[in-house]
Structures are given as structure tokens and as C-alpha cells.
Amino acid sequence: MEFRGIADHSSLQRLRKLLCIHSVSLLVVLEPMIDTSSFLEFQQKLGFEFGLFNISNKIWTFWKLGFHRSEEHTSELQSQEII
């Protein structure tokens, strides 16, 4: 799914609704176009316990406490590098 500008109140509300409907445990936001000082605020507003962003602030990742990944996905993640 694609959103243009998650800082917009209506976009944030739609995203929160979709996260709830689909029981999302992991969310990756590409090019959020929001300053990193707002990261924790968005993490809380979206209902995620954990999160991180890359050094260039172009990839934000959020996940919930119960998120589990399979060994297959773990090996794929270890072989890729986020720049």
C-alpha cells in the first residue's frame, strides 16, 4: 500500500485503521519525508513497541513485541545490508 505523506492527519488515520484491520506486526515506511525527531511520536501513534530508522532517514521500521520471523527470513535479512 502507498501513502503520500504520513504526517498528514487523515493519512495517519487511514494507516492506523489498516494496521488494525490487518493485525500488522511489522511495518516498513520508505522515504517518510519526516524529521527523525518525530520518529518516536509516530511509533507511539501507530501502536508499535519498537522501531529503528537508517542513517539517511529513508527507511523507518516498526514492529510489535510479538513479531516473530522464520529462520528462512532471518538468513535473507542477514545477507542483505541496508545503506
C-alpha positions as CSV (number, residue, x, y, z in Angstrom):
1,M,0.0,0.0,0.0
2,E,1.2,3.5,-0.7
3,F,0.6,6.7,1.3
4,R,1.7,10.1,0.3
5,G,2.8,12.0,3.4
6,I,2.1,10.0,6.6
7,A,2.5,13.3,8.6
8,D,-1.0,14.4,7.3
9,H,-3.7,13.6,9.9
10,S,-6.1,11.9,7.5
11,S,-3.3,9.7,6.1
12,L,-2.2,8.7,9.5
13,Q,-5.8,7.8,10.5
14,R,-6.2,5.6,7.4
15,L,-2.9,3.9,8.1
16,R,-3.8,3.2,11.7
17,K,-7.2,1.8,10.6
18,L,-5.4,-0.5,8.0
19,L,-2.9,-1.6,10.7
20,C,-5.7,-2.6,13.0
21,I,-7.8,-4.3,10.4
22,H,-4.9,-6.5,9.1
23,S,-3.2,-7.0,12.5
24,V,0.1,-5.8,11.2
25,S,3.1,-6.7,13.4
26,L,5.9,-5.3,11.1
27,L,5.7,-2.0,9.2
28,V,8.4,-0.6,6.9
29,V,8.0,3.0,5.7
30,L,10.1,4.1,2.8
31,E,11.1,7.8,2.4
32,P,8.8,9.1,5.3
33,M,9.8,12.7,4.5
34,I,9.6,13.5,8.2
35,D,12.4,14.5,10.5
36,T,13.8,11.8,12.8
37,S,12.8,14.0,15.8
38,S,9.2,12.8,15.1
39,F,10.1,9.1,14.9
40,L,9.1,8.1,18.5
41,E,5.9,10.1,18.2
42,F,4.9,8.2,15.1
43,Q,6.0,4.9,16.7
44,Q,3.6,5.5,19.5
45,K,0.8,6.9,17.3
46,L,1.0,3.7,15.2
47,G,0.9,1.4,18.2
48,F,4.4,-0.2,17.8
49,E,6.7,-1.0,20.7
50,F,9.9,-1.0,18.8
51,G,11.4,0.8,15.8
52,L,14.5,2.0,14.1
53,F,15.5,4.1,11.1
54,N,18.5,4.0,8.8
55,I,21.2,6.7,8.9
56,S,19.9,8.5,5.9
57,N,16.3,8.6,7.4
58,K,14.8,7.0,4.3
59,I,13.7,3.7,5.9
60,W,11.7,3.5,9.0
61,T,10.9,0.1,10.5
62,F,8.4,-0.5,13.3
63,W,7.5,-3.8,15.0
64,K,5.4,-5.2,17.8
65,L,6.5,-7.2,20.8
66,G,5.0,-10.5,19.4
67,F,6.6,-10.2,16.0
68,H,8.5,-13.4,15.0
69,R,10.4,-14.2,11.9
70,S,11.2,-17.6,10.4
71,E,14.7,-18.9,10.0
72,E,14.3,-18.6,6.3
73,H,13.6,-14.8,6.6
74,T,16.4,-14.4,9.1
75,S,19.0,-15.7,6.7
76,E,17.7,-13.5,4.0
77,L,17.9,-10.5,6.3
78,Q,21.4,-11.3,7.4
79,S,22.6,-11.5,3.8
80,Q,21.3,-8.0,2.9
81,E,22.7,-4.7,4.0
82,I,20.7,-1.5,4.5
83,I,22.5,1.5,3.2
